Amino acid sequence: MHLARFPRVRLFPTPTPLEKLENLSRHLGGPEIWIKRDDCTVVATGGNKVRKLEWLIGEAQAQGATHIVTQGAVQSNHVRQTAAVVRRFGMHCTALLEHRIETNDRDYLNSGNVLLDKLFDCAIEYRPSGLDMNAEAEKKGAEMRAQGLSTYVIPGGGSNKVGALGYVSCAQELVQQADEMGLVIDRLVTATGSAGTHAGLVVGLQGMNSGIPVLGIGVRQPKDRQEANVFRLAEETAEYCGVKGGIPRESVEANCDYIGGGYGIPTDGMAEAVQMMARQEGILLDPVYSGKAMAGMIDLIRKGVIGKQETVVFLHTGGAVGLFGYTGYLEGAMGG
């Protein structure tokens, strides 16, 4: 893999921190837990989409785009990060926000990521639940091109073979950090949703023959659909960036037992995980992705599925801004 062959913009200083969670490891009685801090990618409070946007905006610039169209749920971390990056490069952003959750809660509809979208002067259009949102974004992009605007469409989560390069690169970065520290990683755990982060990590780690398995904790789809989506994108990404021999199907693993009532719907496990990380380590998770992923990891540790003697790295995908969209629920969970 020679990623310098692909157009890229630089958005944040690398590497992001790789830190041992001493208090959480002790609190759970093992395993040895580390955290890869991709909530520290700087732009617009950071998050995993910034890595993807380095490659997506790089390609958009190479194509001469002046307008970006993307999509996500109302409290989309991806849309917030995209809107900020687009402004940095003097482009214009249009976002289609899906009412994926049926709610009239003012915090969810107006604060958190939505507030920041508006601060970044993102043009917002809303869509009802259940549509093919990537198709809606492509349709909007076509309309804008018909108006003479040079438009580049980014799929939800930045999850295509271009965006996934961000996590091929992250895998390389993580292994280099671990090697320099003498850290042997037994397992990497992260949230898996639109599939780009998960697929990129699998491709990067497989491409280096690292021997590090990735466990994705699902936040939206059932296991069979999630693994199929990740595997499909991993194959496309591997071919795109030149990984020889393809991607073994068994390298894609998702546990989707912690979704609860659905995407973005809070769970007691998520609330416990968010509080535990805040109070044990002073680190903020988000309620939709990293909170549910950490809840899953904690439960798998308690059940012994993740062994006490393992060394585990949790990839933090960011998104703490979304906590403000769940104020009422979290206050109730804390007894406030």
Secondary structure, 3 states (H helix, E strand, C coil): CCHHHCCCCCCCCCCCCEEECHHHHHHHCCCEEEEEECCCCCHHHCCCHHHHHHHHHHHHHHCCCCEEEEEEECCCHHHHHHHHHHHHCCCEEEEEEECCCCCCCHHHHHCCHHHHHHHCCCEEEEECCCCCHHHHHHHHHHHHHHCCCCEEECCHHHCCCCCCHHHHHHHHHHHHHHHHHCCCCCEEEEEECCCHHHHHHHHHHHHCCCCCCEEEEECCCCHHHHHHHHHHHHHHHHHHHCCCCCCCHHHCEEECCCCCCCCCCCCHHHHHHHHHHHHHHCCCCCCCCHHHHHHHHHHHHHCCCCCCCCEEEEEECCCHHHHHHHHHHHHHHCCC
